[in-house]
Amino acid sequence: MPKRIRWIDYGKGFAIFLVIIGHVALGSLESQNFDGIDVVILRYILEATYAVHTPVFFALSGYFFKPIGRISMIGSRVLKRLTALMGCRYWI
């Protein structure tokens, strides 16, 4: 089993935490139970978290990107990724 890279795991955990904070801020904002400065703070939290968490996930996944050596390998790479995403890697 390959050894895990701790800073990647910490980065993913941080990004997941930001997703949770963003969803809480969005739900709180849409509930309309807040007014005045609270709405401004919620909007700031919402925009700050949504501006950061997606780029963090993309950067961390790009760290593990392996370039394709030949054009003919694109089909097999796409099929491999799709089957892994669908949870059916043992079908093929």
DSSP file (Angstrom, degrees, kcal/mol; ACC not computed):
  #  RESIDUE AA STRUCTURE BP1 BP2  ACC     N-H-->O    O-->H-N    N-H-->O    O-->H-N    TCO  KAPPA ALPHA  PHI   PSI    X-CA   Y-CA   Z-CA
    1    1 A M              0   0    0      0, 0.0     2,-0.0     0, 0.0     0, 0.0   0.000 360.0 360.0 360.0 130.1    0.0    0.0    0.0
    2    2 A P        -     0   0    0      0, 0.0     2,-0.2     0, 0.0     0, 0.0  -0.318 360.0-106.1 -67.9 148.5    1.5    3.4   -1.0
    3    3 A K        -     0   0    0      1,-0.1     2,-0.2    -2,-0.0     0, 0.0  -0.523  35.5-120.7 -74.2 138.2    2.4    5.8    1.8
    4    4 A R        -     0   0    0     -2,-0.2     2,-0.7     1,-0.1    -1,-0.1  -0.483  15.1-125.8 -79.5 148.6    0.0    8.7    2.1
    5    5 A I    >>  -     0   0    0     -2,-0.2     4,-1.8     1,-0.2     3,-0.5  -0.860  18.5-155.0 -96.4 114.4    1.2   12.3    1.8
    6    6 A R  H 3> S+     0   0    0     -2,-0.7     4,-2.7     1,-0.2     5,-0.2   0.872  88.6  53.4 -62.6 -42.0    0.2   14.1    4.9
    7    7 A W  H 3> S+     0   0    0      1,-0.2     4,-2.1     2,-0.2    -1,-0.2   0.824 107.7  52.9 -68.0 -27.4    0.0   17.6    3.6
    8    8 A I  H <> S+     0   0    0     -3,-0.5     4,-2.5     2,-0.2    -1,-0.2   0.931 110.5  47.3 -67.5 -45.6   -2.3   16.5    0.8
    9    9 A D  H  X S+     0   0    0     -4,-1.8     4,-2.4     1,-0.2    -2,-0.2   0.900 112.4  49.5 -61.8 -41.3   -4.6   14.9    3.3
   10   10 A Y  H  X S+     0   0    0     -4,-2.7     4,-2.5     2,-0.2    -1,-0.2   0.897 110.7  50.7 -64.9 -39.8   -4.5   18.1    5.5
   11   11 A G  H  X S+     0   0    0     -4,-2.1     4,-2.4    -5,-0.2    -2,-0.2   0.908 110.7  48.2 -63.7 -42.6   -5.3   20.2    2.4
   12   12 A K  H  X S+     0   0    0     -4,-2.5     4,-2.5     2,-0.2    -2,-0.2   0.916 111.6  50.4 -63.9 -42.3   -8.2   18.1    1.5
   13   13 A G  H  X S+     0   0    0     -4,-2.4     4,-2.3     2,-0.2    -2,-0.2   0.902 110.6  49.8 -61.6 -41.2   -9.5   18.2    5.1
   14   14 A F  H  X S+     0   0    0     -4,-2.5     4,-2.1     2,-0.2    -1,-0.2   0.910 111.2  48.6 -63.0 -42.8   -9.2   22.0    5.0
   15   15 A A  H  X S+     0   0    0     -4,-2.4     4,-1.9     2,-0.2    -2,-0.2   0.886 110.6  50.7 -66.1 -38.3  -11.0   22.3    1.7
   16   16 A I  H  X S+     0   0    0     -4,-2.5     4,-2.1     2,-0.2    -1,-0.2   0.903 108.8  52.3 -64.6 -40.6  -13.8   20.0    3.0
   17   17 A F  H  X S+     0   0    0     -4,-2.3     4,-2.5     1,-0.2    -2,-0.2   0.897 108.3  51.2 -60.6 -40.5  -14.1   22.2    6.1
   18   18 A L  H  X S+     0   0    0     -4,-2.1     4,-2.6     2,-0.2    -1,-0.2   0.866 106.8  53.8 -65.9 -35.7  -14.4   25.2    3.9
   19   19 A V  H  X S+     0   0    0     -4,-1.9     4,-2.3     2,-0.2    -2,-0.2   0.930 110.0  47.5 -62.1 -44.3  -17.2   23.5    1.9
   20   20 A I  H  X S+     0   0    0     -4,-2.1     4,-2.4     2,-0.2    -2,-0.2   0.931 112.4  48.4 -62.7 -46.5  -19.1   22.9    5.2
   21   21 A I  H  X S+     0   0    0     -4,-2.5     4,-2.6     1,-0.2    -1,-0.2   0.909 111.5  51.1 -60.8 -42.1  -18.6   26.5    6.3
   22   22 A G  H  X S+     0   0    0     -4,-2.6     4,-2.4     1,-0.2    -1,-0.2   0.901 110.5  47.8 -62.4 -42.0  -19.8   27.7    2.9
   23   23 A H  H  X S+     0   0    0     -4,-2.3     4,-2.5     2,-0.2    -1,-0.2   0.885 112.3  49.3 -68.3 -38.0  -22.9   25.6    3.0
   24   24 A V  H  X S+     0   0    0     -4,-2.4     4,-2.5     2,-0.2    -2,-0.2   0.925 112.4  48.0 -64.8 -44.2  -23.7   26.7    6.6
   25   25 A A  H  X S+     0   0    0     -4,-2.6     4,-2.4     2,-0.2    -2,-0.2   0.904 112.6  49.0 -63.7 -40.8  -23.2   30.4    5.6
   26   26 A L  H  X S+     0   0    0     -4,-2.4     4,-2.6     2,-0.2    -2,-0.2   0.932 112.5  47.3 -64.5 -45.9  -25.4   29.9    2.5
   27   27 A G  H  X S+     0   0    0     -4,-2.5     4,-1.2     1,-0.2    -2,-0.2   0.892 113.2  49.1 -62.3 -39.5  -28.2   28.2    4.5
   28   28 A S  H  <>S+     0   0    0     -4,-2.5     5,-0.7     2,-0.2     4,-0.5   0.891 112.3  48.1 -66.6 -39.4  -28.0   31.0    7.2
   29   29 A L  H ><5S+     0   0    0     -4,-2.4     3,-1.0     1,-0.2    -2,-0.2   0.906 112.0  48.6 -67.5 -41.6  -28.1   33.7    4.5
   30   30 A E  H 3<5S+     0   0    0     -4,-2.6    -1,-0.2     1,-0.2    -2,-0.2   0.696  98.5  68.4 -73.5 -18.3  -31.1   32.1    2.8
   31   31 A S  T 3<5S-     0   0    0     -4,-1.2    -1,-0.2    -5,-0.2    -2,-0.2   0.725  92.7-145.6 -71.5 -19.6  -33.0   31.7    6.0
   32   32 A Q  T < 5 +     0   0    0     -3,-1.0    -3,-0.1    -4,-0.5    -2,-0.1   0.778  61.3 125.6  58.7  30.4  -33.3   35.5    6.2
   33   33 A N      < +     0   0    0     -5,-0.7     2,-0.3     2,-0.0    -1,-0.1   0.403  59.9  69.9 -92.0  -0.2  -33.1   35.4   10.0
   34   34 A F        +     0   0    0     -6,-0.3     2,-0.3    -5,-0.2     0, 0.0  -0.849  58.3 175.0-119.0 153.7  -30.2   37.9    9.9
   35   35 A D    >   +     0   0    0     -2,-0.3     3,-1.4     4,-0.0     2,-0.1  -0.947  45.9   9.5-148.0 169.4  -30.1   41.5    9.0
   36   36 A G  T >> S-     0   0    0     -2,-0.3     4,-1.2     1,-0.3     3,-0.7  -0.367 126.3  -0.9  65.6-131.4  -27.6   44.5    8.9
   37   37 A I  H 3> S+     0   0    0      1,-0.2     4,-2.5     2,-0.2    -1,-0.3   0.767 126.8  66.5 -66.9 -27.3  -24.0   43.7    9.5
   38   38 A D  H <> S+     0   0    0     -3,-1.4     4,-2.5     1,-0.2    -1,-0.2   0.891 100.2  50.1 -62.0 -38.7  -24.7   40.0   10.0
   39   39 A V  H <> S+     0   0    0     -3,-0.7     4,-2.5     2,-0.2    -1,-0.2   0.901 109.8  50.7 -66.4 -40.2  -25.8   39.7    6.3
   40   40 A V  H  X S+     0   0    0     -4,-1.2     4,-2.2     2,-0.2    -2,-0.2   0.918 111.9  47.3 -63.0 -43.4  -22.6   41.4    5.2
   41   41 A I  H  X S+     0   0    0     -4,-2.5     4,-2.6     2,-0.2    -2,-0.2   0.913 112.1  49.6 -65.0 -43.3  -20.5   39.1    7.3
   42   42 A L  H  X S+     0   0    0     -4,-2.5     4,-2.7     1,-0.2    -2,-0.2   0.908 111.2  49.3 -63.2 -41.4  -22.3   36.0    6.0
   43   43 A R  H  X S+     0   0    0     -4,-2.5     4,-2.8     2,-0.2     5,-0.2   0.903 111.3  49.8 -64.2 -40.1  -21.9   37.2    2.4
   44   44 A Y  H  X S+     0   0    0     -4,-2.2     4,-2.6     2,-0.2     5,-0.2   0.939 112.6  46.5 -63.6 -46.4  -18.2   37.7    3.0
   45   45 A I  H  X S+     0   0    0     -4,-2.6     4,-2.5     2,-0.2     5,-0.3   0.919 113.7  50.1 -59.9 -44.3  -17.8   34.3    4.5
   46   46 A L  H  X S+     0   0    0     -4,-2.7     4,-2.2     1,-0.2    -2,-0.2   0.940 114.2  42.2 -61.6 -50.0  -19.7   32.7    1.7
   47   47 A E  H  X S+     0   0    0     -4,-2.8     4,-1.5     1,-0.2    -1,-0.2   0.877 114.7  51.1 -68.2 -37.0  -17.7   34.4   -1.1
   48   48 A A  H  X S+     0   0    0     -4,-2.6     4,-0.8    -5,-0.2    -2,-0.2   0.927 113.3  43.8 -66.6 -44.2  -14.4   33.8    0.6
   49   49 A T  H >X S+     0   0    0     -4,-2.5     4,-2.6    -5,-0.2     3,-0.6   0.908 114.4  48.6 -70.2 -40.2  -15.0   30.1    1.2
   50   50 A Y  H 3X S+     0   0    0     -4,-2.2     4,-0.6    -5,-0.3    -1,-0.2   0.789 109.1  54.8 -70.8 -25.1  -16.4   29.5   -2.3
   51   51 A A  H 3< S+     0   0    0     -4,-1.5    -1,-0.2    -5,-0.2    -2,-0.2   0.714 118.8  33.2 -75.8 -20.1  -13.5   31.3   -3.9
   52   52 A V  H <X S+     0   0    0     -4,-0.8     4,-1.9    -3,-0.6    -2,-0.2   0.837 105.1  62.2-105.1 -41.9  -11.0   29.1   -2.1
   53   53 A H  H  X S+     0   0    0     -4,-2.6     4,-1.9     1,-0.2     5,-0.1   0.861 103.4  48.2 -66.8 -37.1  -12.3   25.6   -1.7
   54   54 A T  H  X S+     0   0    0     -4,-0.6     4,-2.4    -5,-0.2    -1,-0.2   0.944 111.9  48.4 -68.5 -46.6  -12.6   24.6   -5.4
   55   55 A P  H  > S+     0   0    0      0, 0.0     4,-2.7     0, 0.0    -1,-0.2   0.866 109.2  55.2 -60.5 -32.4   -9.2   25.9   -6.4
   56   56 A V  H  X S+     0   0    0     -4,-1.9     4,-2.4     2,-0.2    -2,-0.2   0.937 108.9  46.8 -64.1 -45.0   -7.7   23.9   -3.4
   57   57 A F  H  X S+     0   0    0     -4,-1.9     4,-2.3     1,-0.2     5,-0.2   0.921 113.7  48.4 -62.2 -43.3   -9.3   20.7   -4.7
   58   58 A F  H  X S+     0   0    0     -4,-2.4     4,-2.2     1,-0.2    -2,-0.2   0.913 112.0  48.9 -63.5 -42.4   -8.1   21.3   -8.2
   59   59 A A  H  X S+     0   0    0     -4,-2.7     4,-1.1     1,-0.2    -1,-0.2   0.911 112.5  47.7 -64.3 -41.9   -4.6   22.1   -7.1
   60   60 A L  H  X S+     0   0    0     -4,-2.4     4,-0.5     1,-0.2    -1,-0.2   0.876 113.5  46.8 -69.0 -36.5   -4.4   19.0   -4.9
   61   61 A S  H >< S+     0   0    0     -4,-2.3     3,-0.9     1,-0.2    -1,-0.2   0.848 107.6  57.7 -73.4 -31.8   -5.7   16.7   -7.7
   62   62 A G  H >< S+     0   0    0     -4,-2.2     3,-1.1     1,-0.2    -1,-0.2   0.766  93.6  68.4 -66.7 -24.5   -3.3   18.3  -10.2
   63   63 A Y  H 3< S+     0   0    0     -4,-1.1    -1,-0.2     1,-0.2    -2,-0.2   0.827 104.9  41.7 -61.9 -31.5   -0.4   17.3   -8.0
   64   64 A F  T << S+     0   0    0     -3,-0.9    -1,-0.2    -4,-0.5    -2,-0.2   0.329  84.8 128.4 -99.2   6.4   -1.2   13.6   -8.8
   65   65 A F    <   -     0   0    0     -3,-1.1    -3,-0.1    -4,-0.2    -4,-0.0  -0.436  42.5-160.2 -68.0 131.7   -1.9   14.2  -12.5
   66   66 A K        -     0   0    0     -2,-0.2    -2,-0.1     0, 0.0    -1,-0.0  -0.959  18.1-127.2-114.7 117.4    0.1   11.9  -14.7
   67   67 A P        -     0   0    0      0, 0.0     2,-0.4     0, 0.0     0, 0.0  -0.237  23.6-113.2 -62.8 150.9    0.5   13.0  -18.4
   68   68 A I        -     0   0    0      1,-0.1     3,-0.1     3,-0.0     6,-0.1  -0.719  18.1-152.9 -86.2 131.7   -0.4   10.6  -21.1
   69   69 A G  S    S+     0   0    0     -2,-0.4     2,-0.3     1,-0.1    -1,-0.1   0.871  75.4  22.7 -74.2 -38.4    2.5    9.5  -23.2
   70   70 A R  S >  S-     0   0    0      1,-0.1     3,-1.5     0, 0.0     4,-0.2  -0.949  71.3-125.2-132.5 151.1    0.7    8.7  -26.5
   71   71 A I  G >  S+     0   0    0     -2,-0.3     3,-1.8     1,-0.3     4,-0.4   0.834 108.4  65.7 -60.3 -34.4   -2.6    9.9  -28.0
   72   72 A S  G 3  S+     0   0    0      1,-0.3     4,-0.4     2,-0.1     3,-0.3   0.664  92.4  63.3 -66.2 -14.6   -3.7    6.3  -28.4
   73   73 A M  G <> S+     0   0    0     -3,-1.5     4,-2.0     1,-0.2    -1,-0.3   0.523  78.2  86.7 -87.3  -5.2   -3.8    5.9  -24.6
   74   74 A I  H <> S+     0   0    0     -3,-1.8     4,-2.7     1,-0.2     5,-0.2   0.923  86.2  51.6 -62.1 -45.3   -6.5    8.5  -24.1
   75   75 A G  H  > S+     0   0    0     -4,-0.4     4,-2.4    -3,-0.3    -1,-0.2   0.918 111.7  45.4 -59.5 -46.2   -9.4    6.0  -24.6
   76   76 A S  H  > S+     0   0    0     -4,-0.4     4,-2.2     2,-0.2    -1,-0.2   0.869 113.0  51.4 -67.8 -34.8   -8.1    3.5  -22.0
   77   77 A R  H  X S+     0   0    0     -4,-2.0     4,-2.3     2,-0.2    -2,-0.2   0.925 111.6  46.8 -65.9 -44.8   -7.4    6.4  -19.5
   78   78 A V  H  X S+     0   0    0     -4,-2.7     4,-2.7     2,-0.2     5,-0.2   0.922 113.3  48.8 -63.9 -43.8  -10.9    7.7  -19.9
   79   79 A L  H  X S+     0   0    0     -4,-2.4     4,-2.4    -5,-0.2     5,-0.2   0.906 111.2  50.4 -62.1 -42.1  -12.5    4.3  -19.5
   80   80 A K  H  X S+     0   0    0     -4,-2.2     4,-1.8    -5,-0.2    -1,-0.2   0.917 112.7  46.1 -62.4 -43.9  -10.3    3.6  -16.5
   81   81 A R  H  X S+     0   0    0     -4,-2.3     4,-2.5     2,-0.2    -2,-0.2   0.908 112.6  50.1 -66.7 -42.6  -11.4    6.8  -14.8
   82   82 A L  H  X S+     0   0    0     -4,-2.7     4,-2.1     1,-0.2    -2,-0.2   0.917 111.2  47.6 -63.9 -43.2  -15.1    6.4  -15.6
   83   83 A T  H  X>S+     0   0    0     -4,-2.4     5,-2.4     1,-0.2     4,-0.6   0.875 112.2  50.5 -67.2 -34.5  -15.2    2.9  -14.3
   84   84 A A  H ><5S+     0   0    0     -4,-1.8     3,-0.6    -5,-0.2    -2,-0.2   0.906 111.0  48.7 -67.2 -40.7  -13.4    4.0  -11.1
   85   85 A L  H 3<5S+     0   0    0     -4,-2.5    -2,-0.2     1,-0.2    -1,-0.2   0.853 111.7  49.0 -66.6 -34.1  -15.9    6.9  -10.6
   86   86 A M  H 3<5S-     0   0    0     -4,-2.1    -1,-0.2    -5,-0.2    -2,-0.2   0.565 111.8-120.8 -83.5  -7.7  -18.8    4.6  -11.1
   87   87 A G  T <<5S+     0   0    0     -4,-0.6    -3,-0.2    -3,-0.6     3,-0.2   0.745  82.7 111.7  78.5  23.2  -17.4    2.1   -8.6
   88   88 A C    > < +     0   0    0     -5,-2.4     3,-1.6    -6,-0.2     4,-0.5  -0.260  21.9 136.7-123.0  46.5  -17.3   -0.8  -11.2
   89   89 A R  T 3  S+     0   0    0      1,-0.3     3,-0.3    -6,-0.2    -1,-0.1   0.701  71.8  57.1 -68.3 -16.7  -13.6   -1.3  -11.6
   90   90 A Y  T 3  S+     0   0    0      1,-0.2    -1,-0.3    -3,-0.2    -2,-0.1   0.442  87.5  77.9 -94.2   1.4  -14.0   -5.1  -11.5
   91   91 A W    <         0   0    0     -3,-1.6    -1,-0.2     1,-0.2    -2,-0.2   0.818 360.0 360.0 -76.1 -30.2  -16.5   -5.2  -14.4
   92   92 A I              0   0    0     -4,-0.5    -1,-0.2    -3,-0.3    -2,-0.1   0.425 360.0 360.0-102.8 360.0  -13.9   -4.8  -17.1
